[in-house]
């Protein structure tokens, strides 16, 4: 009888996990490891600061380099070279506008002159064109004279078509053989030379300017707008 009771006594059931062989504590531990790993991954891959946040931080196009940088270029404080060159063969080149009229710095003395070396095929020059047009319209009557010196173009008609397409009201000249380009030791487009009323170079900028940067320079160099009190 005792043997029969022993034989048929209920046997203890095998302990089952929540999912298969895994218990609740094991699953919670595994989940914790996954969560911690995800947090660490986000912390490692997230930049310390936002880069380029907002339109005001968008970078300007850089200058288009078309030659080797000269060992010594023109510097602020130097006299700006006249826009004419005597070539090695004795011939003389005088920069002229698209209608054939000579463009001379001597004729612009007393004004703030902005010499802009550019080309119609140059992307950063194209991006800067609206800035030049706006600054010309805003400051021409206050003594700003912009001269756009186009280089490395096929024909003068290409330059004229560009100026007409974008309604450029300032002087545009075609440096046919890059004589003035080389005299000014330009190696990138666009390149800006700001020349004071005294004929001395105020600043050289290799690359395009946005409206804010251009306006800051012009306002600092032009005479303050006169405000006469009414009688």
C-alpha positions in Angstrom: 0.0 0.0 0.0 2.8 2.4 0.8 4.4 1.5 -2.5 1.2 2.3 -4.3 0.8 5.7 -2.6 4.4 6.5 -3.4 4.0 5.5 -7.0 0.9 7.6 -7.6 1.8 10.7 -5.4 1.6 14.0 -7.4 4.9 15.0 -8.9 6.1 18.6 -8.6 5.6 20.5 -11.9 8.7 22.0 -13.8 8.9 25.7 -13.3 8.0 27.6 -16.5 9.3 31.1 -17.5 7.3 34.0 -18.7 8.6 33.5 -22.2 10.0 30.1 -22.8 12.8 29.4 -20.4 13.2 33.1 -19.4 11.8 34.5 -16.2 10.4 37.9 -15.5 13.5 39.1 -13.8 15.7 38.0 -16.7 13.4 39.8 -19.2 13.5 43.0 -17.2 17.2 42.9 -16.9 17.6 42.4 -20.7 15.2 45.2 -21.4 17.2 47.5 -19.1 20.4 46.7 -21.0 18.7 47.5 -24.3 17.4 50.9 -23.0 20.8 51.9 -21.6 22.5 50.9 -24.8 20.1 53.0 -26.8 20.7 56.0 -24.6 24.4 55.7 -24.8 24.2 55.4 -28.7 22.1 58.6 -28.9 24.5 60.5 -26.6 27.5 59.4 -28.7 26.0 60.3 -32.0 24.3 63.6 -31.1 26.5 66.7 -31.9 27.4 68.9 -28.9 25.9 72.0 -30.6 23.6 72.6 -33.6 25.5 73.4 -36.7 24.0 75.6 -39.3 20.8 76.3 -37.4 18.7 78.9 -39.1 19.2 80.8 -42.4 21.5 83.4 -41.0 24.3 80.8 -40.5 24.2 79.5 -44.1 27.7 79.8 -45.5 28.4 82.1 -48.5 29.7 80.6 -51.7 33.5 80.6 -51.7 35.7 82.3 -54.3 36.3 80.4 -57.5 40.1 80.0 -57.8 41.4 80.4 -61.3 45.2 80.9 -60.7 48.0 80.6 -58.3 48.0 83.0 -55.3 50.7 85.6 -55.8 53.5 85.8 -53.3 52.6 89.4 -52.6 49.3 91.0 -53.8 48.0 94.5 -53.5 47.6 95.7 -49.9 45.4 98.2 -48.2 47.1 101.6 -48.0 48.7 101.2 -51.4 47.8 103.4 -54.4 45.3 101.6 -56.6 46.8 101.0 -60.0 45.2 102.8 -62.9 42.9 100.7 -65.1 45.4 100.9 -68.0 48.4 98.8 -68.9 51.4 99.2 -71.2 52.1 95.8 -72.7 55.5 94.3 -73.4 55.2 95.1 -77.1 54.6 98.8 -76.3 50.9 98.7 -77.0 48.6 100.2 -74.4 45.3 98.8 -73.1 42.8 101.1 -71.5 39.8 99.5 -69.8 36.5 100.6 -71.2 32.9 100.0 -70.5 30.5 98.0 -72.8 29.9 101.1 -74.9 33.6 101.8 -75.5 34.0 104.7 -73.0 37.2 104.5 -71.0 37.0 103.7 -67.3 39.6 105.6 -65.3 40.1 105.8 -61.6 41.3 109.4 -62.0 37.8 110.2 -63.2 36.3 108.6 -60.1 38.5 110.4 -57.6 36.5 111.7 -54.7 34.2 108.7 -54.7 34.3 105.4 -52.9 35.1 103.0 -55.7 34.2 99.3 -55.6 36.2 97.3 -58.2 34.6 93.9 -58.7 36.5 91.3 -60.7 34.0 88.7 -61.9 32.8 86.5 -64.8 29.3 85.6 -66.0 30.0 81.8 -65.8 31.3 82.0 -62.2 28.7 80.6 -59.7 29.8 82.8 -56.7 29.8 85.8 -59.0 26.3 85.1 -60.1 25.2 84.7 -56.4 26.7 88.1 -55.7 25.2 90.0 -58.6 22.0 91.0 -56.8 24.1 92.5 -54.0 26.1 94.7 -56.3 22.9 95.9 -58.0 21.2 96.7 -54.7 24.3 98.5 -53.3 24.5 100.6 -56.5 20.9 101.6 -56.3 21.2 102.4 -52.6 24.5 104.3 -52.5 25.2 105.7 -56.0 23.8 109.1 -55.0 25.9 109.1 -51.8 29.2 108.7 -53.7 29.7 105.0 -54.4 31.0 104.0 -57.8 30.9 100.3 -58.7 33.0 99.0 -61.6 32.4 95.4 -62.6 35.5 94.1 -64.4 34.6 91.0 -66.4 37.4 88.6 -67.2 37.8 85.4 -69.1 34.7 85.9 -71.2 34.3 84.8 -74.8 32.9 88.0 -76.3 31.8 91.4 -75.1 28.3 90.5 -76.3 28.2 87.8 -73.6 29.0 90.3 -71.0 26.5 92.8 -72.3 23.7 90.1 -72.4 24.4 89.3 -68.7 24.3 93.0 -67.7 21.1 93.5 -69.5 19.5 90.3 -68.2 20.1 91.4 -64.6 19.5 95.1 -65.1 22.9 96.2 -63.9 23.1 100.0 -63.7 26.7 100.4 -62.6 29.7 100.5 -65.0 30.6 97.1 -66.5 33.8 96.7 -68.3 35.4 93.8 -70.3 39.0 93.1 -69.6 39.6 91.4 -72.9 43.1 90.1 -72.4 43.1 90.1 -68.6 45.6 93.0 -68.5 44.0 94.8 -65.6 43.3 91.4 -63.9 47.0 90.6 -63.9 48.0 94.1 -62.9 45.8 93.8 -59.8 47.2 90.3 -59.1 43.8 88.7 -59.0 43.7 84.9 -58.6 40.1 84.2 -57.7 36.6 85.3 -58.7 35.0 87.4 -57.4 37.7 89.6 -55.9 36.8 93.0 -54.5 39.0 96.1 -54.2 37.6 99.0 -52.3 39.3 102.3 -53.2 38.9 105.4 -51.1 38.2 108.9 -52.4 42.0 109.5 -52.1 42.8 106.7 -54.5 44.2 104.4 -51.8 43.1 100.8 -51.4 40.9 100.4 -48.3 40.4 96.7 -48.4 40.8 93.6 -50.6 38.2 90.8 -50.4 38.7 87.5 -52.1 35.3 86.0 -52.4 31.7 87.2 -52.6 30.0 89.6 -50.1 26.5 89.4 -48.9 24.3 92.5 -48.5 25.0 92.9 -44.8 28.8 92.7 -45.2 28.8 95.1 -48.2 26.5 97.6 -46.5 28.7 97.6 -43.3 31.8 98.5 -45.4 30.1 101.1 -47.5 28.4 102.9 -44.5 31.7 103.0 -42.7 33.6 104.6 -45.6 31.0 106.9 -47.1 30.4 110.3 -45.6 27.4 110.3 -43.2 24.2 111.3 -44.8 23.7 115.0 -44.2 20.7 116.0 -42.1 19.9 119.7 -42.3 17.5 121.1 -39.7 14.4 122.7 -41.2 14.2 126.5 -40.6 
